[in-house]
Amino acid sequence: MNNKERQKVLKKRNDELHPIVFVGFETIEELESYRSTIELERIEYFENIKQIEDLEWNLKTPKEQEEILEQRRLSKLKREGKLFPR
């Protein structure tokens, strides 16, 4: 299975897991009890997110990756006040 297909499978699986993982409860005790029963699904969901991000990065061309890294670098400089000093 190539990266694009793998990404699609992981996204579909996370769509299935999302309603299981993100459920509202009235008390912390109810939430903690539920979380303990779905621990494996929670782990899978969050591991899938990381894999999806990695696959999306790998599917980008080197030029796209370079542009993103440059945007991040400039954003960091701007946040730190080094790009447009006051």
N, CA, C and O atoms as a CHARMM CRD file, in Angstrom:
* protein
*
  344
    1    1 MET  N      0.84700  -1.16600   0.00000 PROA 1      0.00000
    2    1 MET  CA     0.00000   0.00000   0.00000 PROA 1      0.00000
    3    1 MET  C      0.90400   1.24500   0.00000 PROA 1      0.00000
    4    1 MET  O      1.83100   1.35000   0.80300 PROA 1      0.00000
    5    2 ASN  N      0.62200   2.16500  -0.89900 PROA 2      0.00000
    6    2 ASN  CA     1.45300   3.36700  -0.96700 PROA 2      0.00000
    7    2 ASN  C      1.02100   4.38400   0.09400 PROA 2      0.00000
    8    2 ASN  O      0.02600   4.18800   0.79000 PROA 2      0.00000
    9    3 ASN  N      1.78400   5.46500   0.20200 PROA 3      0.00000
   10    3 ASN  CA     1.53400   6.46400   1.24200 PROA 3      0.00000
   11    3 ASN  C      0.15300   7.09100   1.14200 PROA 3      0.00000
   12    3 ASN  O     -0.51300   7.29700   2.15700 PROA 3      0.00000
   13    4 LYS  N     -0.27900   7.39300  -0.06600 PROA 4      0.00000
   14    4 LYS  CA    -1.58300   8.03700  -0.25900 PROA 4      0.00000
   15    4 LYS  C     -2.71100   7.11200   0.21300 PROA 4      0.00000
   16    4 LYS  O     -3.64100   7.55200   0.88900 PROA 4      0.00000
   17    5 GLU  N     -2.61800   5.81900  -0.15300 PROA 5      0.00000
   18    5 GLU  CA    -3.62900   4.85000   0.26200 PROA 5      0.00000
   19    5 GLU  C     -3.60300   4.65700   1.77800 PROA 5      0.00000
   20    5 GLU  O     -4.65300   4.57700   2.41600 PROA 5      0.00000
   21    6 ARG  N     -2.40700   4.58500   2.34800 PROA 6      0.00000
   22    6 ARG  CA    -2.25300   4.40400   3.79500 PROA 6      0.00000
   23    6 ARG  C     -2.86300   5.59000   4.53900 PROA 6      0.00000
   24    6 ARG  O     -3.54300   5.41700   5.55100 PROA 6      0.00000
   25    7 GLN  N     -2.61600   6.77800   4.03400 PROA 7      0.00000
   26    7 GLN  CA    -3.16700   7.98400   4.62700 PROA 7      0.00000
   27    7 GLN  C     -4.70200   7.94400   4.61200 PROA 7      0.00000
   28    7 GLN  O     -5.35300   8.28700   5.59900 PROA 7      0.00000
   29    8 LYS  N     -5.25300   7.52800   3.49800 PROA 8      0.00000
   30    8 LYS  CA    -6.71000   7.45000   3.34700 PROA 8      0.00000
   31    8 LYS  C     -7.30600   6.44500   4.33800 PROA 8      0.00000
   32    8 LYS  O     -8.34100   6.71100   4.95000 PROA 8      0.00000
   33    9 VAL  N     -6.65200   5.29600   4.49200 PROA 9      0.00000
   34    9 VAL  CA    -7.11500   4.26500   5.41900 PROA 9      0.00000
   35    9 VAL  C     -7.07800   4.78700   6.85700 PROA 9      0.00000
   36    9 VAL  O     -8.02200   4.58400   7.62100 PROA 9      0.00000
   37   10 LEU  N     -5.98200   5.46100   7.22000 PROA 10     0.00000
   38   10 LEU  CA    -5.84600   5.98800   8.58100 PROA 10     0.00000
   39   10 LEU  C     -6.89300   7.07300   8.86600 PROA 10     0.00000
   40   10 LEU  O     -7.46600   7.10900   9.95500 PROA 10     0.00000
   41   11 LYS  N     -7.14100   7.94700   7.89900 PROA 11     0.00000
   42   11 LYS  CA    -8.14300   8.99300   8.08400 PROA 11     0.00000
   43   11 LYS  C     -9.53600   8.38400   8.25500 PROA 11     0.00000
   44   11 LYS  O    -10.31700   8.82600   9.09800 PROA 11     0.00000
   45   12 LYS  N     -9.83600   7.36700   7.45000 PROA 12     0.00000
   46   12 LYS  CA   -11.13300   6.69800   7.55500 PROA 12     0.00000
   47   12 LYS  C    -11.28300   6.04400   8.92200 PROA 12     0.00000
   48   12 LYS  O    -12.34000   6.12700   9.54700 PROA 12     0.00000
   49   13 ARG  N    -10.22600   5.39900   9.37600 PROA 13     0.00000
   50   13 ARG  CA   -10.27000   4.73900  10.68500 PROA 13     0.00000
   51   13 ARG  C    -10.45100   5.77300  11.79300 PROA 13     0.00000
   52   13 ARG  O    -11.20400   5.53900  12.73800 PROA 13     0.00000
   53   14 ASN  N     -9.77100   6.90900  11.68700 PROA 14     0.00000
   54   14 ASN  CA    -9.92500   7.94000  12.70300 PROA 14     0.00000
   55   14 ASN  C    -11.32700   8.54100  12.68800 PROA 14     0.00000
   56   14 ASN  O    -11.84400   8.94500  13.73000 PROA 14     0.00000
   57   15 ASP  N    -11.94000   8.60000  11.51100 PROA 15     0.00000
   58   15 ASP  CA   -13.33600   9.05100  11.44300 PROA 15     0.00000
   59   15 ASP  C    -14.23700   8.10200  12.23300 PROA 15     0.00000
   60   15 ASP  O    -15.19700   8.53600  12.87000 PROA 15     0.00000
   61   16 GLU  N    -13.92300   6.80900  12.18900 PROA 16     0.00000
   62   16 GLU  CA   -14.68800   5.81600  12.94300 PROA 16     0.00000
   63   16 GLU  C    -14.41100   5.92300  14.45000 PROA 16     0.00000
   64   16 GLU  O    -15.30900   5.75300  15.27400 PROA 16     0.00000
   65   17 LEU  N    -13.14700   6.20800  14.78800 PROA 17     0.00000
   66   17 LEU  CA   -12.75100   6.26600  16.19400 PROA 17     0.00000
   67   17 LEU  C    -13.16700   7.56600  16.88200 PROA 17     0.00000
   68   17 LEU  O    -13.37400   7.58400  18.09500 PROA 17     0.00000
   69   18 HSD  N    -13.28800   8.63900  16.12700 PROA 18     0.00000
   70   18 HSD  CA   -13.55300   9.95400  16.71300 PROA 18     0.00000
   71   18 HSD  C    -14.76500   9.96900  17.65000 PROA 18     0.00000
   72   18 HSD  O    -14.64800  10.46800  18.77000 PROA 18     0.00000
   73   19 PRO  N    -15.93200   9.43800  17.23400 PROA 19     0.00000
   74   19 PRO  CA   -17.07700   9.46900  18.15400 PROA 19     0.00000
   75   19 PRO  C    -16.89500   8.57500  19.38400 PROA 19     0.00000
   76   19 PRO  O    -17.56100   8.77800  20.39900 PROA 19     0.00000
   77   20 ILE  N    -16.01500   7.60500  19.30300 PROA 20     0.00000
   78   20 ILE  CA   -15.74400   6.73700  20.44900 PROA 20     0.00000
   79   20 ILE  C    -14.82400   7.45500  21.43400 PROA 20     0.00000
   80   20 ILE  O    -15.02800   7.39200  22.64700 PROA 20     0.00000
   81   21 VAL  N    -13.81900   8.13300  20.90600 PROA 21     0.00000
   82   21 VAL  CA   -12.80600   8.77400  21.73900 PROA 21     0.00000
   83   21 VAL  C    -13.31100  10.07600  22.36200 PROA 21     0.00000
   84   21 VAL  O    -13.00400  10.36800  23.51800 PROA 21     0.00000
   85   22 PHE  N    -14.07400  10.85100  21.61500 PROA 22     0.00000
   86   22 PHE  CA   -14.51300  12.15600  22.09500 PROA 22     0.00000
   87   22 PHE  C    -15.99400  12.13100  22.47700 PROA 22     0.00000
   88   22 PHE  O    -16.87300  12.43800  21.67100 PROA 22     0.00000
   89   23 VAL  N    -16.23100  11.76100  23.71100 PROA 23     0.00000
   90   23 VAL  CA   -17.58200  11.66500  24.25900 PROA 23     0.00000
   91   23 VAL  C    -17.63600  12.55400  25.49500 PROA 23     0.00000
   92   23 VAL  O    -16.69200  12.58800  26.28300 PROA 23     0.00000
   93   24 GLY  N    -18.74000  13.27100  25.66000 PROA 24     0.00000
   94   24 GLY  CA   -18.87800  14.14500  26.81700 PROA 24     0.00000
   95   24 GLY  C    -19.48100  13.41300  28.01200 PROA 24     0.00000
   96   24 GLY  O    -20.31600  12.52200  27.85700 PROA 24     0.00000
   97   25 PHE  N    -19.04100  13.80700  29.20200 PROA 25     0.00000
   98   25 PHE  CA   -19.55700  13.23600  30.44100 PROA 25     0.00000
   99   25 PHE  C    -19.78500  14.34400  31.44800 PROA 25     0.00000
  100   25 PHE  O    -19.18900  15.41700  31.35500 PROA 25     0.00000
  101   26 GLU  N    -20.65400  14.07600  32.41400 PROA 26     0.00000
  102   26 GLU  CA   -20.99500  15.08000  33.41400 PROA 26     0.00000
  103   26 GLU  C    -19.99300  15.14500  34.55100 PROA 26     0.00000
  104   26 GLU  O    -19.82800  16.19500  35.17200 PROA 26     0.00000
  105   27 THR  N    -19.31700  14.03000  34.83400 PROA 27     0.00000
  106   27 THR  CA   -18.34100  14.03500  35.93000 PROA 27     0.00000
  107   27 THR  C    -17.00800  13.47800  35.44800 PROA 27     0.00000
  108   27 THR  O    -16.93700  12.72700  34.47500 PROA 27     0.00000
  109   28 ILE  N    -15.96400  13.86600  36.15200 PROA 28     0.00000
  110   28 ILE  CA   -14.62100  13.35800  35.85000 PROA 28     0.00000
  111   28 ILE  C    -14.57900  11.84700  36.05700 PROA 28     0.00000
  112   28 ILE  O    -13.90400  11.13800  35.31100 PROA 28     0.00000
  113   29 GLU  N    -15.28300  11.35900  37.04700 PROA 29     0.00000
  114   29 GLU  CA   -15.29000   9.92000  37.33000 PROA 29     0.00000
  115   29 GLU  C    -15.86000   9.12900  36.15100 PROA 29     0.00000
  116   29 GLU  O    -15.31400   8.09200  35.77300 PROA 29     0.00000
  117   30 GLU  N    -16.96000   9.62200  35.57100 PROA 30     0.00000
  118   30 GLU  CA   -17.54500   8.95900  34.39700 PROA 30     0.00000
  119   30 GLU  C    -16.56300   8.97100  33.23600 PROA 30     0.00000
  120   30 GLU  O    -16.39100   7.97100  32.53900 PROA 30     0.00000
  121   31 LEU  N    -15.92400  10.11800  33.03800 PROA 31     0.00000
  122   31 LEU  CA   -14.95000  10.24800  31.95700 PROA 31     0.00000
  123   31 LEU  C    -13.79300   9.28500  32.14900 PROA 31     0.00000
  124   31 LEU  O    -13.42000   8.57400  31.21600 PROA 31     0.00000
  125   32 GLU  N    -13.22100   9.25100  33.34000 PROA 32     0.00000
  126   32 GLU  CA   -12.08000   8.36400  33.60700 PROA 32     0.00000
  127   32 GLU  C    -12.46300   6.90000  33.45200 PROA 32     0.00000
  128   32 GLU  O    -11.68000   6.10700  32.93000 PROA 32     0.00000
  129   33 SER  N    -13.64300   6.54100  33.89400 PROA 33     0.00000
  130   33 SER  CA   -14.11100   5.16000  33.75200 PROA 33     0.00000
  131   33 SER  C    -14.23400   4.79300  32.27700 PROA 33     0.00000
  132   33 SER  O    -13.80100   3.72000  31.85500 PROA 33     0.00000
  133   34 TYR  N    -14.82500   5.68800  31.50400 PROA 34     0.00000
  134   34 TYR  CA   -14.98400   5.43600  30.06600 PROA 34     0.00000
  135   34 TYR  C    -13.63000   5.35200  29.37700 PROA 34     0.00000
  136   34 TYR  O    -13.39800   4.46400  28.55600 PROA 34     0.00000
  137   35 ARG  N    -12.73700   6.28100  29.71300 PROA 35     0.00000
  138   35 ARG  CA   -11.39900   6.27800  29.09500 PROA 35     0.00000
  139   35 ARG  C    -10.67800   4.95900  29.33300 PROA 35     0.00000
  140   35 ARG  O     -9.99500   4.45200  28.44300 PROA 35     0.00000
  141   36 SER  N    -10.82600   4.40900  30.52000 PROA 36     0.00000
  142   36 SER  CA   -10.13500   3.14800  30.80500 PROA 36     0.00000
  143   36 SER  C    -10.68100   2.00800  29.94800 PROA 36     0.00000
  144   36 SER  O     -9.95500   1.06500  29.63600 PROA 36     0.00000
  145   37 THR  N    -11.96900   2.09200  29.56300 PROA 37     0.00000
  146   37 THR  CA   -12.54100   1.02200  28.74300 PROA 37     0.00000
  147   37 THR  C    -12.17900   1.16100  27.26300 PROA 37     0.00000
  148   37 THR  O    -12.24700   0.19100  26.50800 PROA 37     0.00000
  149   38 ILE  N    -11.79700   2.36300  26.85800 PROA 38     0.00000
  150   38 ILE  CA   -11.45900   2.57300  25.44000 PROA 38     0.00000
  151   38 ILE  C     -9.98200   2.95000  25.25500 PROA 38     0.00000
  152   38 ILE  O     -9.62900   3.59900  24.27100 PROA 38     0.00000
  153   39 GLU  N     -9.14000   2.55500  26.17600 PROA 39     0.00000
  154   39 GLU  CA    -7.73000   2.94800  26.14100 PROA 39     0.00000
  155   39 GLU  C     -7.05400   2.57600  24.82000 PROA 39     0.00000
  156   39 GLU  O     -6.30700   3.38400  24.26700 PROA 39     0.00000
  157   40 LEU  N     -7.29900   1.38200  24.31300 PROA 40     0.00000
  158   40 LEU  CA    -6.66100   0.95300  23.06800 PROA 40     0.00000
  159   40 LEU  C     -7.11300   1.80400  21.88200 PROA 40     0.00000
  160   40 LEU  O     -6.31100   2.14200  21.01100 PROA 40     0.00000
  161   41 GLU  N     -8.38600   2.14300  21.85600 PROA 41     0.00000
  162   41 GLU  CA    -8.89300   2.98500  20.77200 PROA 41     0.00000
  163   41 GLU  C     -8.28700   4.38800  20.83900 PROA 41     0.00000
  164   41 GLU  O     -7.95100   4.98000  19.81300 PROA 41     0.00000
  165   42 ARG  N     -8.15100   4.91300  22.07300 PROA 42     0.00000
  166   42 ARG  CA    -7.52800   6.23800  22.23700 PROA 42     0.00000
  167   42 ARG  C     -6.08500   6.22700  21.74800 PROA 42     0.00000
  168   42 ARG  O     -5.66000   7.14200  21.04400 PROA 42     0.00000
  169   43 ILE  N     -5.33500   5.20300  22.11600 PROA 43     0.00000
  170   43 ILE  CA    -3.94000   5.08600  21.68500 PROA 43     0.00000
  171   43 ILE  C     -3.87800   5.01100  20.16300 PROA 43     0.00000
  172   43 ILE  O     -3.08600   5.71100  19.53200 PROA 43     0.00000
  173   44 GLU  N     -4.71300   4.16300  19.58100 PROA 44     0.00000
  174   44 GLU  CA    -4.73700   4.02700  18.12100 PROA 44     0.00000
  175   44 GLU  C     -5.05600   5.35700  17.45300 PROA 44     0.00000
  176   44 GLU  O     -4.39400   5.74300  16.48900 PROA 44     0.00000
  177   45 TYR  N     -6.06400   6.06000  17.95900 PROA 45     0.00000
  178   45 TYR  CA    -6.48600   7.32800  17.36900 PROA 45     0.00000
  179   45 TYR  C     -5.32700   8.32500  17.33100 PROA 45     0.00000
  180   45 TYR  O     -5.04200   8.90900  16.28500 PROA 45     0.00000
  181   46 PHE  N     -4.67000   8.51500  18.45500 PROA 46     0.00000
  182   46 PHE  CA    -3.60600   9.51800  18.52200 PROA 46     0.00000
  183   46 PHE  C     -2.34100   9.08500  17.78400 PROA 46     0.00000
  184   46 PHE  O     -1.61500   9.93300  17.26700 PROA 46     0.00000
  185   47 GLU  N     -2.06400   7.79300  17.72600 PROA 47     0.00000
  186   47 GLU  CA    -0.95400   7.30600  16.91700 PROA 47     0.00000
  187   47 GLU  C     -1.25300   7.51300  15.42800 PROA 47     0.00000
  188   47 GLU  O     -0.36300   7.85900  14.65100 PROA 47     0.00000
  189   48 ASN  N     -2.50700   7.29800  15.04400 PROA 48     0.00000
  190   48 ASN  CA    -2.90800   7.51600  13.65300 PROA 48     0.00000
  191   48 ASN  C     -2.69800   8.97100  13.23900 PROA 48     0.00000
  192   48 ASN  O     -2.24700   9.24300  12.12600 PROA 48     0.00000
  193   49 ILE  N     -3.02200   9.89900  14.12700 PROA 49     0.00000
  194   49 ILE  CA    -2.83200  11.31300  13.81200 PROA 49     0.00000
  195   49 ILE  C     -1.37700  11.59300  13.45600 PROA 49     0.00000
  196   49 ILE  O     -1.09300  12.27700  12.47300 PROA 49     0.00000
  197   50 LYS  N     -0.46200  11.06600  14.25400 PROA 50     0.00000
  198   50 LYS  CA     0.96800  11.27600  13.98400 PROA 50     0.00000
  199   50 LYS  C      1.35200  10.65200  12.63600 PROA 50     0.00000
  200   50 LYS  O      2.07200  11.26700  11.85000 PROA 50     0.00000
  201   51 GLN  N      0.87500   9.44000  12.37300 PROA 51     0.00000
  202   51 GLN  CA     1.19300   8.77500  11.10600 PROA 51     0.00000
  203   51 GLN  C      0.62200   9.55300   9.92200 PROA 51     0.00000
  204   51 GLN  O      1.28000   9.68100   8.89000 PROA 51     0.00000
  205   52 ILE  N     -0.60300  10.07500  10.06800 PROA 52     0.00000
  206   52 ILE  CA    -1.22600  10.85500   8.99200 PROA 52     0.00000
  207   52 ILE  C     -0.39400  12.09800   8.70000 PROA 52     0.00000
  208   52 ILE  O     -0.15700  12.42800   7.53800 PROA 52     0.00000
  209   53 GLU  N      0.05000  12.78800   9.74900 PROA 53     0.00000
  210   53 GLU  CA     0.87800  13.97500   9.56300 PROA 53     0.00000
  211   53 GLU  C      2.18700  13.62400   8.84400 PROA 53     0.00000
  212   53 GLU  O      2.61500  14.33600   7.93600 PROA 53     0.00000
  213   54 ASP  N      2.81000  12.52800   9.25800 PROA 54     0.00000
  214   54 ASP  CA     4.05400  12.09600   8.61400 PROA 54     0.00000
  215   54 ASP  C      3.82000  11.76200   7.14000 PROA 54     0.00000
  216   54 ASP  O      4.62100  12.13300   6.28200 PROA 54     0.00000
  217   55 LEU  N      2.72900  11.06400   6.85100 PROA 55     0.00000
  218   55 LEU  CA     2.42100  10.70500   5.46300 PROA 55     0.00000
  219   55 LEU  C      2.14000  11.95100   4.63100 PROA 55     0.00000
  220   55 LEU  O      2.59400  12.05600   3.49200 PROA 55     0.00000
  221   56 GLU  N      1.39000  12.89900   5.20100 PROA 56     0.00000
  222   56 GLU  CA     1.10800  14.13900   4.46800 PROA 56     0.00000
  223   56 GLU  C      2.40000  14.86900   4.13900 PROA 56     0.00000
  224   56 GLU  O      2.55400  15.40600   3.04300 PROA 56     0.00000
  225   57 TRP  N      3.32800  14.88800   5.08700 PROA 57     0.00000
  226   57 TRP  CA     4.62400  15.54500   4.85900 PROA 57     0.00000
  227   57 TRP  C      5.38600  14.82000   3.74500 PROA 57     0.00000
  228   57 TRP  O      5.93900  15.46200   2.85200 PROA 57     0.00000
  229   58 ASN  N      5.41400  13.50300   3.79600 PROA 58     0.00000
  230   58 ASN  CA     6.15600  12.72300   2.80200 PROA 58     0.00000
  231   58 ASN  C      5.53600  12.79900   1.41500 PROA 58     0.00000
  232   58 ASN  O      6.22900  12.59800   0.41800 PROA 58     0.00000
  233   59 LEU  N      4.24200  13.08600   1.33800 PROA 59     0.00000
  234   59 LEU  CA     3.58300  13.20500   0.03600 PROA 59     0.00000
  235   59 LEU  C      3.83800  14.56100  -0.62800 PROA 59     0.00000
  236   59 LEU  O      3.56800  14.73600  -1.81600 PROA 59     0.00000
  237   60 LYS  N      4.35300  15.50700   0.13800 PROA 60     0.00000
  238   60 LYS  CA     4.66500  16.82000  -0.42500 PROA 60     0.00000
  239   60 LYS  C      5.96900  16.74000  -1.21100 PROA 60     0.00000
  240   60 LYS  O      6.84800  15.93000  -0.91600 PROA 60     0.00000
  241   61 THR  N      6.06700  17.59300  -2.20700 PROA 61     0.00000
  242   61 THR  CA     7.30700  17.65800  -2.97600 PROA 61     0.00000
  243   61 THR  C      8.37100  18.34400  -2.12800 PROA 61     0.00000
  244   61 THR  O      8.04000  19.04400  -1.17100 PROA 61     0.00000
  245   62 PRO  N      9.64000  18.15300  -2.46500 PROA 62     0.00000
  246   62 PRO  CA    10.69800  18.84400  -1.72300 PROA 62     0.00000
  247   62 PRO  C     10.50600  20.36600  -1.73400 PROA 62     0.00000
  248   62 PRO  O     10.81200  21.03900  -0.74900 PROA 62     0.00000
  249   63 LYS  N     10.00800  20.89800  -2.83300 PROA 63     0.00000
  250   63 LYS  CA     9.77000  22.34200  -2.91200 PROA 63     0.00000
  251   63 LYS  C      8.67700  22.76500  -1.93100 PROA 63     0.00000
  252   63 LYS  O      8.81200  23.78300  -1.25200 PROA 63     0.00000
  253   64 GLU  N      7.59200  21.98500  -1.85500 PROA 64     0.00000
  254   64 GLU  CA     6.51800  22.29400  -0.90300 PROA 64     0.00000
  255   64 GLU  C      7.02100  22.20300   0.53700 PROA 64     0.00000
  256   64 GLU  O      6.68300  23.03900   1.37500 PROA 64     0.00000
  257   65 GLN  N      7.82800  21.18400   0.81400 PROA 65     0.00000
  258   65 GLN  CA     8.38400  21.02500   2.15900 PROA 65     0.00000
  259   65 GLN  C      9.26200  22.23400   2.51300 PROA 65     0.00000
  260   65 GLN  O      9.19200  22.76600   3.62100 PROA 65     0.00000
  261   66 GLU  N     10.07400  22.64600   1.56300 PROA 66     0.00000
  262   66 GLU  CA    10.95900  23.79100   1.76700 PROA 66     0.00000
  263   66 GLU  C     10.14900  25.06100   2.04800 PROA 66     0.00000
  264   66 GLU  O     10.50500  25.84200   2.93000 PROA 66     0.00000
  265   67 GLU  N      9.06400  25.26500   1.30000 PROA 67     0.00000
  266   67 GLU  CA     8.21800  26.44800   1.49600 PROA 67     0.00000
  267   67 GLU  C      7.58300  26.44000   2.88200 PROA 67     0.00000
  268   67 GLU  O      7.50600  27.47800   3.53900 PROA 67     0.00000
  269   68 ILE  N      7.13000  25.27600   3.32400 PROA 68     0.00000
  270   68 ILE  CA     6.51100  25.16300   4.64500 PROA 68     0.00000
  271   68 ILE  C      7.53100  25.45500   5.74300 PROA 68     0.00000
  272   68 ILE  O      7.24200  26.17700   6.69700 PROA 68     0.00000
  273   69 LEU  N      8.71900  24.88900   5.59700 PROA 69     0.00000
  274   69 LEU  CA     9.76400  25.14100   6.59200 PROA 69     0.00000
  275   69 LEU  C     10.12400  26.62100   6.64900 PROA 69     0.00000
  276   69 LEU  O     10.36000  27.15800   7.73200 PROA 69     0.00000
  277   70 GLU  N     10.16600  27.28000   5.50900 PROA 70     0.00000
  278   70 GLU  CA    10.46600  28.71200   5.46500 PROA 70     0.00000
  279   70 GLU  C      9.34500  29.50800   6.13200 PROA 70     0.00000
  280   70 GLU  O      9.61700  30.45200   6.87300 PROA 70     0.00000
  281   71 GLN  N      8.08600  29.13700   5.87900 PROA 71     0.00000
  282   71 GLN  CA     6.95900  29.81200   6.54000 PROA 71     0.00000
  283   71 GLN  C      7.04600  29.65200   8.05500 PROA 71     0.00000
  284   71 GLN  O      6.80800  30.60500   8.79700 PROA 71     0.00000
  285   72 ARG  N      7.38500  28.46100   8.50900 PROA 72     0.00000
  286   72 ARG  CA     7.51800  28.21900   9.95100 PROA 72     0.00000
  287   72 ARG  C      8.64700  29.05600  10.54200 PROA 72     0.00000
  288   72 ARG  O      8.51500  29.61800  11.63000 PROA 72     0.00000
  289   73 ARG  N      9.75900  29.13300   9.81200 PROA 73     0.00000
  290   73 ARG  CA    10.90400  29.91200  10.28200 PROA 73     0.00000
  291   73 ARG  C     10.52500  31.38300  10.41600 PROA 73     0.00000
  292   73 ARG  O     10.84700  32.02600  11.41500 PROA 73     0.00000
  293   74 LEU  N      9.83800  31.91400   9.40000 PROA 74     0.00000
  294   74 LEU  CA     9.43600  33.31700   9.42700 PROA 74     0.00000
  295   74 LEU  C      8.40900  33.57800  10.52800 PROA 74     0.00000
  296   74 LEU  O      8.45500  34.61500  11.19000 PROA 74     0.00000
  297   75 SER  N      7.49100  32.64800  10.72200 PROA 75     0.00000
  298   75 SER  CA     6.49400  32.79500  11.78200 PROA 75     0.00000
  299   75 SER  C      7.16400  32.83000  13.15400 PROA 75     0.00000
  300   75 SER  O      6.79300  33.62200  14.02000 PROA 75     0.00000
  301   76 LYS  N      8.14800  31.96800  13.33600 PROA 76     0.00000
  302   76 LYS  CA     8.86700  31.92700  14.60800 PROA 76     0.00000
  303   76 LYS  C      9.58100  33.25200  14.84600 PROA 76     0.00000
  304   76 LYS  O      9.52700  33.80000  15.94700 PROA 76     0.00000
  305   77 LEU  N     10.24600  33.76700  13.82000 PROA 77     0.00000
  306   77 LEU  CA    10.93600  35.05200  13.95300 PROA 77     0.00000
  307   77 LEU  C      9.94800  36.16300  14.27900 PROA 77     0.00000
  308   77 LEU  O     10.23400  37.03100  15.10400 PROA 77     0.00000
  309   78 LYS  N      8.79700  36.13800  13.63800 PROA 78     0.00000
  310   78 LYS  CA     7.78100  37.16300  13.87800 PROA 78     0.00000
  311   78 LYS  C      7.26500  37.08300  15.31600 PROA 78     0.00000
  312   78 LYS  O      7.11300  38.10800  15.98100 PROA 78     0.00000
  313   79 ARG  N      6.99600  35.86800  15.79300 PROA 79     0.00000
  314   79 ARG  CA     6.52600  35.67700  17.17800 PROA 79     0.00000
  315   79 ARG  C      7.54600  36.19000  18.18800 PROA 79     0.00000
  316   79 ARG  O      7.19300  36.76800  19.21600 PROA 79     0.00000
  317   80 GLU  N      8.80900  35.96400  17.87300 PROA 80     0.00000
  318   80 GLU  CA     9.89000  36.38500  18.77200 PROA 80     0.00000
  319   80 GLU  C     10.21200  37.86100  18.63000 PROA 80     0.00000
  320   80 GLU  O     11.04300  38.39100  19.36800 PROA 80     0.00000
  321   81 GLY  N      9.55600  38.53300  17.67900 PROA 81     0.00000
  322   81 GLY  CA     9.78800  39.96500  17.48500 PROA 81     0.00000
  323   81 GLY  C     11.07100  40.27400  16.73500 PROA 81     0.00000
  324   81 GLY  O     11.52800  41.41700  16.74700 PROA 81     0.00000
  325   82 LYS  N     11.65300  39.29500  16.09100 PROA 82     0.00000
  326   82 LYS  CA    12.91400  39.47800  15.38000 PROA 82     0.00000
  327   82 LYS  C     12.72900  39.81400  13.91000 PROA 82     0.00000
  328   82 LYS  O     13.65800  40.29700  13.26300 PROA 82     0.00000
  329   83 LEU  N     11.53700  39.56300  13.37500 PROA 83     0.00000
  330   83 LEU  CA    11.29100  39.83000  11.96500 PROA 83     0.00000
  331   83 LEU  C     10.93700  41.28700  11.74500 PROA 83     0.00000
  332   83 LEU  O     11.48000  41.94500  10.85800 PROA 83     0.00000
  333   84 PHE  N     10.02600  41.78200  12.55700 PROA 84     0.00000
  334   84 PHE  CA     9.61300  43.18800  12.46200 PROA 84     0.00000
  335   84 PHE  C      9.75600  43.81900  13.83700 PROA 84     0.00000
  336   84 PHE  O      8.76000  44.00300  14.53700 PROA 84     0.00000
  337   85 PRO  N     10.97900  44.15600  14.23800 PROA 85     0.00000
  338   85 PRO  CA    11.15700  44.71300  15.58000 PROA 85     0.00000
  339   85 PRO  C     10.39500  46.02100  15.75100 PROA 85     0.00000
  340   85 PRO  O     10.23900  46.79200  14.80300 PROA 85     0.00000
  341   86 ARG  N      9.93400  46.25400  16.94600 PROA 86     0.00000
  342   86 ARG  CA     9.15300  47.45600  17.23700 PROA 86     0.00000
  343   86 ARG  C     10.01600  48.60200  17.65500 PROA 86     0.00000
  344   86 ARG  O      9.50700  49.68700  17.93500 PROA 86     0.00000
